């Protein structure tokens, strides 16, 4: 049976993080070629150690600031030069900070917008033109179930992730005629080492395994998902 993503080329931003590694591993298992712009060398090393020797030729890792549009544009152009195309973009960079409006300073506000929203803009701006030319593409964005409806107590994060949802739905309309789908997955609290450390006394029964989120992303990345666009998939 052929691999569902055989010969497809994917860019996964945030692909060395806790969720990103699960996504990268799943896309590789499905036969894709995966290019990952990374920021943290220790995360890059952990991902490299997980990848089977046979799969390593299909994984490219490059240090890139995903929020830097010229850097992301150059990265995407390099992927196309090496592999001929980009079929899939998974926009998975993000970060969390708590705090109400009265507790949130400008630095935190800017950081949440940069990590969660600008990173999606830069990734899409760099990659989607290549998809438009090819008249094919799958864009999957990681948003958050916690901001639907918008919640208080972590206002910078809420606004940034709500912006991600709006960007997803607007971009789905802009790209519909080009054979490109744009969807978002909205996980609730994910079972990651960082969340376990931050919420050590929480009941983790309802937490979402990162592999379950990766499964949903892989499904939306397939050619067979051509008629699913502008969708918010709660996980």
Buried (B, 14 or more C-beta within 10 A) or exposed (E): EEEBBEEBBBBBBBBBBBBBBBBBBBBBBBBBBBBBBBBEEEBBEBBEEEBEEEBEEBBBBBEBBBBBBEBBBBBBBBBBEEBEBBBBBBBBBBBBBEBEEEEBEEEBBEBBBBBBBBBBBBBBEBBBBBBBEBEBBBBBBBBBBBBBEEBEEBBBBBBBBBBBBEBBBEBBEEBEEBBBBBBBBBBEBBBBEEBEEEEEEEEEEEBBBBEBBBBBBBBBBBEEBEEBBBBBBEB
